[in-house]
Amino acid sequence: MTGPDPSPLQLFAWLSPAFPVGAFAYSHGLESAVDEGLVQDAASVEAWLGDLLRHGSARQDAVLAAEAWRRAPAGDAGALAELNDLALALAPSRERRLETGGTGRAFADAIRASWPEAHCPALPRGEDVAYPVAFGAAAGTAGLPLRASLEALALGVVGNLVSAAVRLGPIGQTDGQRVTAALLPEARRLGAFAAASTLDDLGACALRSDVAALRHETLYSRLFRS
């Protein structure tokens, strides 16, 4: 018998739209930004998502995922619970809290049921788990490379929100692929930064995105849950 294959190919499955976390139901406030005309074409979609990677929630999530990756192999339930509480507390709105907690719990459940080599028993059970904590714990438990995991996580954020932008209408599928390609260097940069980060590097300043997430809670007509 050989040990689990640490190939990053697992990341393609975990970050695929087919992985049952329900990410398609969330726009991370992008729907509100489209409704207000802040995002209306490929250039503004690219700028909006680029800010998330450089300064906003995607940057913060990458730091949290890196910390979960480091803590998971030790199996310290207290340390992971503390990190999870911090990650949930950092959500700046009710819907962001719902988004990260719901998708993270679904991710942990799917890993537990189908990917036993990545299941981290120390993760909280029966309650919400912040998505970056669930993802980082799975990658760390499976022995996947830290930087590759964080790059994939960052690109997964781009892919989910590009899909949301296409469904909302300001861009088509071809422009969506152009935006994704343009942001690939930012995803790589974020992966490199977060791989060397500590919790002292936490912090986000993408205020328009956070305000859009708050305003989405009272949006009259909407497609997405956030």
Secondary structure, DSSP 8 states (H G I E B T S, - for coil): -------THHHHHHTSTTSSS-GGG--TTHHHHHHTTS--SHHHHHHHHHHHHHTSHHHHHHHHHHHHHHHGGGT-HHHHHHHHHHHHHT--SHHHHHHHHHHHHHHHHHHHHH-GGG--TTS--SS---HHHHHHHHHHHHT--HHHHHHHHHHHHHHHHHHHHHHHSSS-HHHHHHHHHHHHHHHHHHHHHHHT--GGG-----HHHHHHHHHHTT-SS-SS--
